[in-house]
Amino acid sequence: MLNKESKAPKAPAGAKRVAKKKVCPFCVSKATEINYIQLAKEIQESGNRYDKSGEKRTRYITEKGKIIPRRMSGVCLHHQHLLAVAIKRGRVMALLPFKND
């Protein structure tokens, strides 16, 4: 027999899940500008990380070379603009690839 007390309480049927707010890592470190040379080194070093499926995972660029949107990366609007400019400068300086193969 099952005790009624052993069951975990459930949320109401119409309740929405509250998502945890992402905090901008650049705001936390109080960065005023983003250096594209250091960013390129960080992205290349993080290329050694693998996710659960065994694919390489970088923080701000997808495996195809696209910039990850701020709703996914958790970067604020101001720093997302600076991040995009830094990534584009790194691509022009040949520090980052335009397109990953």
Secondary structure as GFF3:
##gff-version 3
##sequence-region A 1 101
A	DSSP	three_ten_helix	4	6	.	.	.	ID=ss1
A	DSSP	alpha_helix	25	28	.	.	.	ID=ss2
A	DSSP	alpha_helix	36	46	.	.	.	ID=ss3
A	DSSP	alpha_helix	70	73	.	.	.	ID=ss4
A	DSSP	alpha_helix	77	92	.	.	.	ID=ss5
###
